Amino acid sequence: MKTILVTGGAGFIGHHMIRRLLKHEEYNIVSMDRLDFSGNLNRLAELSQEFGTAALSRLRVTYHDLRAEVNQQLAAQIGPVDFIIHMAAGSHVTRSIENPMLFVQDNVVGTCNLLDYARRFLPNLEKFINFGTDEVFGSAPDGVEYHEYDRYNSRSPYSATKAGAEELCVAYENTFGMPMYCTHTMNVFGERQLPEKFIGTAMRRILSGEPVIIHCEETGTKSGLRHWVHAADVADATMFIMNLPHKGFQLADDVGAATCPKFNIVGQEEVSNLDVAQKIANILGKELKYTMVGYDQQRPGHDFRYALSGEYMRSLGWEPKYSFCTRLEQMIAWTMRNNRWL
């Protein structure tokens, strides 16, 4: 059996990744998490209701804060690992502006410690998949969708530290010959997400009759745009990438001398934040009240529009199975049945 180490496994996206892996009996899974405000073991505990104790016997939970190195003792406890899926990260733009060094420690130092662990203790590692963000490219003008190897234009300490982590991964491939893969993912949503995120906040405000805050451009008439993607589709895309050969497939176009494969994981459609709020209200059968607020007033470091091209992943044979509306309906129905997560 293959062993897969998922960092941030008790986090929102990480537990969806573990849920996807548990469907395959050929994998043992190690979840590594420091269990801060974003890591919640109840996410993993609830998987027992879906898979049963037999499947969960293939899952081990390890506590570790990646701001510290993975030493020899911990490496021995983890044992041999065939794949690393690195999803642990600090990922809040506003908090990164308030405390940039915290995000340097989480995203740059943490990634470097994990890379060094893999280099020193995992000589037979097959793949190291680094989970990145669309925000490294900065705001996208109308009509522009960034491709995998386009230039970076970080507009917050968060995005800058994620770009730094990604460049470390590229360097470890080029310097040490490590089998690195890098992803960029757009706004992710789904079951058991932190309620502070936009969809959870919008649900709570709509249910209570409060106005939803919609961030917009300077004129106050056009709301921000995103390609939303469900966490289950992110996990599915990661599995697809994991099963690609490390060498021997066509990289994205115009990569120059780049050797580290990169992949954009993108939802099927671009949706404005106002449209998202209206869809949520329609699904809940409630009236939408909202207030438009300019990005420049409340959200320095946040961008009006993010956009990635999903063309390369489609050319390889992957795209989301369901539309945004279908996934949103599924998430809201589940959350209303399990409103402790709201």
Contacts in CASP RR format, 6 or more apart in sequence:
PFRMAT RR
TARGET T0000
AUTHOR 0000-0000-0000
METHOD contacts of the structure
MODEL  1
MKTILVTGGAGFIGHHMIRRLLKHEEYNIVSMDRLDFSGNLNRLAELSQE
FGTAALSRLRVTYHDLRAEVNQQLAAQIGPVDFIIHMAAGSHVTRSIENP
MLFVQDNVVGTCNLLDYARRFLPNLEKFINFGTDEVFGSAPDGVEYHEYD
RYNSRSPYSATKAGAEELCVAYENTFGMPMYCTHTMNVFGERQLPEKFIG
TAMRRILSGEPVIIHCEETGTKSGLRHWVHAADVADATMFIMNLPHKGFQ
LADDVGAATCPKFNIVGQEEVSNLDVAQKIANILGKELKYTMVGYDQQRP
GHDFRYALSGEYMRSLGWEPKYSFCTRLEQMIAWTMRNNRWL
1 26 0 8 1.000
1 27 0 8 1.000
1 28 0 8 1.000
1 58 0 8 1.000
2 26 0 8 1.000
2 27 0 8 1.000
2 28 0 8 1.000
2 82 0 8 1.000
2 83 0 8 1.000
2 126 0 8 1.000
3 27 0 8 1.000
3 28 0 8 1.000
3 29 0 8 1.000
3 30 0 8 1.000
3 79 0 8 1.000
3 80 0 8 1.000
3 81 0 8 1.000
3 82 0 8 1.000
3 83 0 8 1.000
4 21 0 8 1.000
4 27 0 8 1.000
4 28 0 8 1.000
4 29 0 8 1.000
4 30 0 8 1.000
4 81 0 8 1.000
4 82 0 8 1.000
4 83 0 8 1.000
4 84 0 8 1.000
4 85 0 8 1.000
5 29 0 8 1.000
5 30 0 8 1.000
5 32 0 8 1.000
5 78 0 8 1.000
5 81 0 8 1.000
5 83 0 8 1.000
5 84 0 8 1.000
5 85 0 8 1.000
6 14 0 8 1.000
6 17 0 8 1.000
6 18 0 8 1.000
6 21 0 8 1.000
6 29 0 8 1.000
6 30 0 8 1.000
6 31 0 8 1.000
6 32 0 8 1.000
6 85 0 8 1.000
6 87 0 8 1.000
7 32 0 8 1.000
7 33 0 8 1.000
7 66 0 8 1.000
7 84 0 8 1.000
7 85 0 8 1.000
7 86 0 8 1.000
7 87 0 8 1.000
7 88 0 8 1.000
7 114 0 8 1.000
8 14 0 8 1.000
8 31 0 8 1.000
8 32 0 8 1.000
8 33 0 8 1.000
8 39 0 8 1.000
8 87 0 8 1.000
8 88 0 8 1.000
9 15 0 8 1.000
9 17 0 8 1.000
9 18 0 8 1.000
9 31 0 8 1.000
9 32 0 8 1.000
9 33 0 8 1.000
9 39 0 8 1.000
9 44 0 8 1.000
9 87 0 8 1.000
9 88 0 8 1.000
10 31 0 8 1.000
10 33 0 8 1.000
10 35 0 8 1.000
10 39 0 8 1.000
10 40 0 8 1.000
10 41 0 8 1.000
10 43 0 8 1.000
10 44 0 8 1.000
10 61 0 8 1.000
11 33 0 8 1.000
11 38 0 8 1.000
11 39 0 8 1.000
11 40 0 8 1.000
11 43 0 8 1.000
11 87 0 8 1.000
12 38 0 8 1.000
12 43 0 8 1.000
12 188 0 8 1.000
12 190 0 8 1.000
12 192 0 8 1.000
12 193 0 8 1.000
12 194 0 8 1.000
12 231 0 8 1.000
13 87 0 8 1.000
13 131 0 8 1.000
13 188 0 8 1.000
13 231 0 8 1.000
13 234 0 8 1.000
13 235 0 8 1.000
14 31 0 8 1.000
14 85 0 8 1.000
14 87 0 8 1.000
14 231 0 8 1.000
14 235 0 8 1.000
15 43 0 8 1.000
15 44 0 8 1.000
15 47 0 8 1.000
15 192 0 8 1.000
16 190 0 8 1.000
16 191 0 8 1.000
16 231 0 8 1.000
16 232 0 8 1.000
16 234 0 8 1.000
16 235 0 8 1.000
17 85 0 8 1.000
17 87 0 8 1.000
17 234 0 8 1.000
17 235 0 8 1.000
17 238 0 8 1.000
18 29 0 8 1.000
18 31 0 8 1.000
18 44 0 8 1.000
18 47 0 8 1.000
18 59 0 8 1.000
19 47 0 8 1.000
19 50 0 8 1.000
19 232 0 8 1.000
19 235 0 8 1.000
20 232 0 8 1.000
20 235 0 8 1.000
20 236 0 8 1.000
20 238 0 8 1.000
20 239 0 8 1.000
21 27 0 8 1.000
21 29 0 8 1.000
21 235 0 8 1.000
21 239 0 8 1.000
22 29 0 8 1.000
22 47 0 8 1.000
22 51 0 8 1.000
22 55 0 8 1.000
22 56 0 8 1.000
22 58 0 8 1.000
22 59 0 8 1.000
25 55 0 8 1.000
25 58 0 8 1.000
27 58 0 8 1.000
28 58 0 8 1.000
28 59 0 8 1.000
28 60 0 8 1.000
29 58 0 8 1.000
29 59 0 8 1.000
29 60 0 8 1.000
30 59 0 8 1.000
30 60 0 8 1.000
30 61 0 8 1.000
30 62 0 8 1.000
30 78 0 8 1.000
30 81 0 8 1.000
31 44 0 8 1.000
31 59 0 8 1.000
31 60 0 8 1.000
31 61 0 8 1.000
31 62 0 8 1.000
32 62 0 8 1.000
32 63 0 8 1.000
32 64 0 8 1.000
32 66 0 8 1.000
32 78 0 8 1.000
32 88 0 8 1.000
33 39 0 8 1.000
33 41 0 8 1.000
33 61 0 8 1.000
33 62 0 8 1.000
33 63 0 8 1.000
33 64 0 8 1.000
33 88 0 8 1.000
34 63 0 8 1.000
34 64 0 8 1.000
34 65 0 8 1.000
34 66 0 8 1.000
34 88 0 8 1.000
35 41 0 8 1.000
35 63 0 8 1.000
38 90 0 8 1.000
38 91 0 8 1.000
38 194 0 8 1.000
40 192 0 8 1.000
41 61 0 8 1.000
43 192 0 8 1.000
44 59 0 8 1.000
44 61 0 8 1.000
46 192 0 8 1.000
47 56 0 8 1.000
48 56 0 8 1.000
62 74 0 8 1.000
62 77 0 8 1.000
62 78 0 8 1.000
64 70 0 8 1.000
64 74 0 8 1.000
66 88 0 8 1.000
66 106 0 8 1.000
66 109 0 8 1.000
66 110 0 8 1.000
66 111 0 8 1.000
66 113 0 8 1.000
66 114 0 8 1.000
67 105 0 8 1.000
67 106 0 8 1.000
67 109 0 8 1.000
67 110 0 8 1.000
67 113 0 8 1.000
68 113 0 8 1.000
69 113 0 8 1.000
69 116 0 8 1.000
69 117 0 8 1.000
70 78 0 8 1.000
70 113 0 8 1.000
70 114 0 8 1.000
70 116 0 8 1.000
70 117 0 8 1.000
70 121 0 8 1.000
72 121 0 8 1.000
75 117 0 8 1.000
75 120 0 8 1.000
75 121 0 8 1.000
80 122 0 8 1.000
80 124 0 8 1.000
81 118 0 8 1.000
81 122 0 8 1.000
81 125 0 8 1.000
82 124 0 8 1.000
82 125 0 8 1.000
82 126 0 8 1.000
83 125 0 8 1.000
83 126 0 8 1.000
83 127 0 8 1.000
83 128 0 8 1.000
83 129 0 8 1.000
83 242 0 8 1.000
84 114 0 8 1.000
84 118 0 8 1.000
84 122 0 8 1.000
84 125 0 8 1.000
84 127 0 8 1.000
84 128 0 8 1.000
84 129 0 8 1.000
85 129 0 8 1.000
85 131 0 8 1.000
85 238 0 8 1.000
85 242 0 8 1.000
86 111 0 8 1.000
86 114 0 8 1.000
86 128 0 8 1.000
86 129 0 8 1.000
86 130 0 8 1.000
86 131 0 8 1.000
87 131 0 8 1.000
88 106 0 8 1.000
88 110 0 8 1.000
89 106 0 8 1.000
89 107 0 8 1.000
89 131 0 8 1.000
89 132 0 8 1.000
89 162 0 8 1.000
89 165 0 8 1.000
90 96 0 8 1.000
90 103 0 8 1.000
90 106 0 8 1.000
90 107 0 8 1.000
90 158 0 8 1.000
91 133 0 8 1.000
91 158 0 8 1.000
92 158 0 8 1.000
93 135 0 8 1.000
93 156 0 8 1.000
93 158 0 8 1.000
93 159 0 8 1.000
93 299 0 8 1.000
93 301 0 8 1.000
93 302 0 8 1.000
94 299 0 8 1.000
94 302 0 8 1.000
95 102 0 8 1.000
95 103 0 8 1.000
95 158 0 8 1.000
96 102 0 8 1.000
96 103 0 8 1.000
96 156 0 8 1.000
96 157 0 8 1.000
96 158 0 8 1.000
96 161 0 8 1.000
97 156 0 8 1.000
97 157 0 8 1.000
97 300 0 8 1.000
97 301 0 8 1.000
100 157 0 8 1.000
100 161 0 8 1.000
103 157 0 8 1.000
103 158 0 8 1.000
103 161 0 8 1.000
104 157 0 8 1.000
104 161 0 8 1.000
106 161 0 8 1.000
107 158 0 8 1.000
107 161 0 8 1.000
107 162 0 8 1.000
107 164 0 8 1.000
107 165 0 8 1.000
108 161 0 8 1.000
108 164 0 8 1.000
108 165 0 8 1.000
108 168 0 8 1.000
110 165 0 8 1.000
111 130 0 8 1.000
111 164 0 8 1.000
111 165 0 8 1.000
111 168 0 8 1.000
111 169 0 8 1.000
112 165 0 8 1.000
112 168 0 8 1.000
115 128 0 8 1.000
115 168 0 8 1.000
115 169 0 8 1.000
115 172 0 8 1.000
115 178 0 8 1.000
118 125 0 8 1.000
118 128 0 8 1.000
118 178 0 8 1.000
119 172 0 8 1.000
119 176 0 8 1.000
119 178 0 8 1.000
125 178 0 8 1.000
125 179 0 8 1.000
126 179 0 8 1.000
126 246 0 8 1.000
127 179 0 8 1.000
127 181 0 8 1.000
127 242 0 8 1.000
127 246 0 8 1.000
128 169 0 8 1.000
128 172 0 8 1.000
128 178 0 8 1.000
128 179 0 8 1.000
128 180 0 8 1.000
128 181 0 8 1.000
129 181 0 8 1.000
129 182 0 8 1.000
129 183 0 8 1.000
129 238 0 8 1.000
129 241 0 8 1.000
129 242 0 8 1.000
130 165 0 8 1.000
130 166 0 8 1.000
130 169 0 8 1.000
130 180 0 8 1.000
130 181 0 8 1.000
130 182 0 8 1.000
130 183 0 8 1.000
131 183 0 8 1.000
131 185 0 8 1.000
131 238 0 8 1.000
132 162 0 8 1.000
132 165 0 8 1.000
132 166 0 8 1.000
132 182 0 8 1.000
132 183 0 8 1.000
132 184 0 8 1.000
132 185 0 8 1.000
133 159 0 8 1.000
133 162 0 8 1.000
133 184 0 8 1.000
133 185 0 8 1.000
134 146 0 8 1.000
134 184 0 8 1.000
134 185 0 8 1.000
134 186 0 8 1.000
134 227 0 8 1.000
134 264 0 8 1.000
134 306 0 8 1.000
134 307 0 8 1.000
134 308 0 8 1.000
135 154 0 8 1.000
135 155 0 8 1.000
135 156 0 8 1.000
135 158 0 8 1.000
135 159 0 8 1.000
135 162 0 8 1.000
135 303 0 8 1.000
135 306 0 8 1.000
136 152 0 8 1.000
136 153 0 8 1.000
136 154 0 8 1.000
136 159 0 8 1.000
136 162 0 8 1.000
136 163 0 8 1.000
136 166 0 8 1.000
136 184 0 8 1.000
137 146 0 8 1.000
137 150 0 8 1.000
137 151 0 8 1.000
137 152 0 8 1.000
137 153 0 8 1.000
137 184 0 8 1.000
137 306 0 8 1.000
137 308 0 8 1.000
138 152 0 8 1.000
138 153 0 8 1.000
138 154 0 8 1.000
138 155 0 8 1.000
138 159 0 8 1.000
138 303 0 8 1.000
138 306 0 8 1.000
139 153 0 8 1.000
139 155 0 8 1.000
139 303 0 8 1.000
139 304 0 8 1.000
139 305 0 8 1.000
139 306 0 8 1.000
140 146 0 8 1.000
140 303 0 8 1.000
140 305 0 8 1.000
140 306 0 8 1.000
140 307 0 8 1.000
141 305 0 8 1.000
142 305 0 8 1.000
143 307 0 8 1.000
144 307 0 8 1.000
145 307 0 8 1.000
145 308 0 8 1.000
145 309 0 8 1.000
145 310 0 8 1.000
146 264 0 8 1.000
146 307 0 8 1.000
146 308 0 8 1.000
146 309 0 8 1.000
147 252 0 8 1.000
147 253 0 8 1.000
147 254 0 8 1.000
147 264 0 8 1.000
147 308 0 8 1.000
147 309 0 8 1.000
147 311 0 8 1.000
147 312 0 8 1.000
148 184 0 8 1.000
148 252 0 8 1.000
148 255 0 8 1.000
148 262 0 8 1.000
148 263 0 8 1.000
148 264 0 8 1.000
148 312 0 8 1.000
149 252 0 8 1.000
149 254 0 8 1.000
149 255 0 8 1.000
149 256 0 8 1.000
149 258 0 8 1.000
149 262 0 8 1.000
152 163 0 8 1.000
154 160 0 8 1.000
154 162 0 8 1.000
154 163 0 8 1.000
155 301 0 8 1.000
155 303 0 8 1.000
156 300 0 8 1.000
156 301 0 8 1.000
156 302 0 8 1.000
166 182 0 8 1.000
169 180 0 8 1.000
169 182 0 8 1.000
169 260 0 8 1.000
170 180 0 8 1.000
170 182 0 8 1.000
170 258 0 8 1.000
170 260 0 8 1.000
172 178 0 8 1.000
172 180 0 8 1.000
173 179 0 8 1.000
173 180 0 8 1.000
173 259 0 8 1.000
173 260 0 8 1.000
174 259 0 8 1.000
174 260 0 8 1.000
179 246 0 8 1.000
180 260 0 8 1.000
180 261 0 8 1.000
181 241 0 8 1.000
181 244 0 8 1.000
181 246 0 8 1.000
181 260 0 8 1.000
181 261 0 8 1.000
181 262 0 8 1.000
181 263 0 8 1.000
182 260 0 8 1.000
182 261 0 8 1.000
182 262 0 8 1.000
182 263 0 8 1.000
183 237 0 8 1.000
183 238 0 8 1.000
183 241 0 8 1.000
183 262 0 8 1.000
183 263 0 8 1.000
183 264 0 8 1.000
183 265 0 8 1.000
184 262 0 8 1.000
184 263 0 8 1.000
184 264 0 8 1.000
184 265 0 8 1.000
184 308 0 8 1.000
185 229 0 8 1.000
185 234 0 8 1.000
185 264 0 8 1.000
185 265 0 8 1.000
185 266 0 8 1.000
186 226 0 8 1.000
186 227 0 8 1.000
186 228 0 8 1.000
186 229 0 8 1.000
186 265 0 8 1.000
186 266 0 8 1.000
186 267 0 8 1.000
186 306 0 8 1.000
186 308 0 8 1.000
187 198 0 8 1.000
187 226 0 8 1.000
187 227 0 8 1.000
187 228 0 8 1.000
187 229 0 8 1.000
187 306 0 8 1.000
188 228 0 8 1.000
188 229 0 8 1.000
188 230 0 8 1.000
188 231 0 8 1.000
188 234 0 8 1.000
189 197 0 8 1.000
189 199 0 8 1.000
189 228 0 8 1.000
189 229 0 8 1.000
189 230 0 8 1.000
189 231 0 8 1.000
189 327 0 8 1.000
189 328 0 8 1.000
189 331 0 8 1.000
190 199 0 8 1.000
190 230 0 8 1.000
190 231 0 8 1.000
190 232 0 8 1.000
190 327 0 8 1.000
190 331 0 8 1.000
191 231 0 8 1.000
191 331 0 8 1.000
191 334 0 8 1.000
191 335 0 8 1.000
191 338 0 8 1.000
191 341 0 8 1.000
192 341 0 8 1.000
193 199 0 8 1.000
193 200 0 8 1.000
193 231 0 8 1.000
193 341 0 8 1.000
195 201 0 8 1.000
195 204 0 8 1.000
195 341 0 8 1.000
195 342 0 8 1.000
198 273 0 8 1.000
198 276 0 8 1.000
199 276 0 8 1.000
199 280 0 8 1.000
199 328 0 8 1.000
199 331 0 8 1.000
200 335 0 8 1.000
200 342 0 8 1.000
201 212 0 8 1.000
202 212 0 8 1.000
202 276 0 8 1.000
202 277 0 8 1.000
202 280 0 8 1.000
203 280 0 8 1.000
203 284 0 8 1.000
203 332 0 8 1.000
203 335 0 8 1.000
203 342 0 8 1.000
204 210 0 8 1.000
204 342 0 8 1.000
205 211 0 8 1.000
205 212 0 8 1.000
205 289 0 8 1.000
206 212 0 8 1.000
206 277 0 8 1.000
206 280 0 8 1.000
206 281 0 8 1.000
206 284 0 8 1.000
206 286 0 8 1.000
206 287 0 8 1.000
206 288 0 8 1.000
206 289 0 8 1.000
207 284 0 8 1.000
207 286 0 8 1.000
209 286 0 8 1.000
209 287 0 8 1.000
209 289 0 8 1.000
210 289 0 8 1.000
211 289 0 8 1.000
211 290 0 8 1.000
211 291 0 8 1.000
212 277 0 8 1.000
212 288 0 8 1.000
212 289 0 8 1.000
212 290 0 8 1.000
212 291 0 8 1.000
213 290 0 8 1.000
213 291 0 8 1.000
213 293 0 8 1.000
214 223 0 8 1.000
214 224 0 8 1.000
214 273 0 8 1.000
214 274 0 8 1.000
214 277 0 8 1.000
214 290 0 8 1.000
214 291 0 8 1.000
214 292 0 8 1.000
214 293 0 8 1.000
215 223 0 8 1.000
215 224 0 8 1.000
215 273 0 8 1.000
215 292 0 8 1.000
215 293 0 8 1.000
215 294 0 8 1.000
215 295 0 8 1.000
215 298 0 8 1.000
215 299 0 8 1.000
215 302 0 8 1.000
215 304 0 8 1.000
216 222 0 8 1.000
216 223 0 8 1.000
216 224 0 8 1.000
216 274 0 8 1.000
216 292 0 8 1.000
216 293 0 8 1.000
216 294 0 8 1.000
216 295 0 8 1.000
216 304 0 8 1.000
217 224 0 8 1.000
217 294 0 8 1.000
217 295 0 8 1.000
217 304 0 8 1.000
218 294 0 8 1.000
218 296 0 8 1.000
220 292 0 8 1.000
220 294 0 8 1.000
221 292 0 8 1.000
222 272 0 8 1.000
223 272 0 8 1.000
223 273 0 8 1.000
223 274 0 8 1.000
223 275 0 8 1.000
223 292 0 8 1.000
224 272 0 8 1.000
224 273 0 8 1.000
224 274 0 8 1.000
224 295 0 8 1.000
224 304 0 8 1.000
224 305 0 8 1.000
225 270 0 8 1.000
225 271 0 8 1.000
225 272 0 8 1.000
225 273 0 8 1.000
225 304 0 8 1.000
225 305 0 8 1.000
225 306 0 8 1.000
225 307 0 8 1.000
226 270 0 8 1.000
226 271 0 8 1.000
226 273 0 8 1.000
226 276 0 8 1.000
226 305 0 8 1.000
226 306 0 8 1.000
227 266 0 8 1.000
227 267 0 8 1.000
227 269 0 8 1.000
227 270 0 8 1.000
227 271 0 8 1.000
227 306 0 8 1.000
227 307 0 8 1.000
227 308 0 8 1.000
228 267 0 8 1.000
228 271 0 8 1.000
228 276 0 8 1.000
228 324 0 8 1.000
228 327 0 8 1.000
228 328 0 8 1.000
229 265 0 8 1.000
229 266 0 8 1.000
229 267 0 8 1.000
229 320 0 8 1.000
230 320 0 8 1.000
230 322 0 8 1.000
230 327 0 8 1.000
230 330 0 8 1.000
230 331 0 8 1.000
232 327 0 8 1.000
233 265 0 8 1.000
233 267 0 8 1.000
233 320 0 8 1.000
233 321 0 8 1.000
233 322 0 8 1.000
233 327 0 8 1.000
234 265 0 8 1.000
236 318 0 8 1.000
236 320 0 8 1.000
236 321 0 8 1.000
237 263 0 8 1.000
237 265 0 8 1.000
237 313 0 8 1.000
237 318 0 8 1.000
238 265 0 8 1.000
240 313 0 8 1.000
240 316 0 8 1.000
240 317 0 8 1.000
240 318 0 8 1.000
241 263 0 8 1.000
244 261 0 8 1.000
244 316 0 8 1.000
246 261 0 8 1.000
249 261 0 8 1.000
249 316 0 8 1.000
250 315 0 8 1.000
251 258 0 8 1.000
251 261 0 8 1.000
252 262 0 8 1.000
252 312 0 8 1.000
253 312 0 8 1.000
263 312 0 8 1.000
263 313 0 8 1.000
264 308 0 8 1.000
264 309 0 8 1.000
264 310 0 8 1.000
264 312 0 8 1.000
264 313 0 8 1.000
265 313 0 8 1.000
266 308 0 8 1.000
266 309 0 8 1.000
266 310 0 8 1.000
266 313 0 8 1.000
267 310 0 8 1.000
267 319 0 8 1.000
267 320 0 8 1.000
267 324 0 8 1.000
268 319 0 8 1.000
268 320 0 8 1.000
268 323 0 8 1.000
268 324 0 8 1.000
269 323 0 8 1.000
269 324 0 8 1.000
270 307 0 8 1.000
271 279 0 8 1.000
271 324 0 8 1.000
274 290 0 8 1.000
274 292 0 8 1.000
276 328 0 8 1.000
277 288 0 8 1.000
277 290 0 8 1.000
278 288 0 8 1.000
279 325 0 8 1.000
279 328 0 8 1.000
280 288 0 8 1.000
280 328 0 8 1.000
280 332 0 8 1.000
281 287 0 8 1.000
281 288 0 8 1.000
283 328 0 8 1.000
283 329 0 8 1.000
283 332 0 8 1.000
284 332 0 8 1.000
295 302 0 8 1.000
295 303 0 8 1.000
295 304 0 8 1.000
310 319 0 8 1.000
313 319 0 8 1.000
320 327 0 8 1.000
322 330 0 8 1.000
335 341 0 8 1.000
335 342 0 8 1.000
336 342 0 8 1.000
END
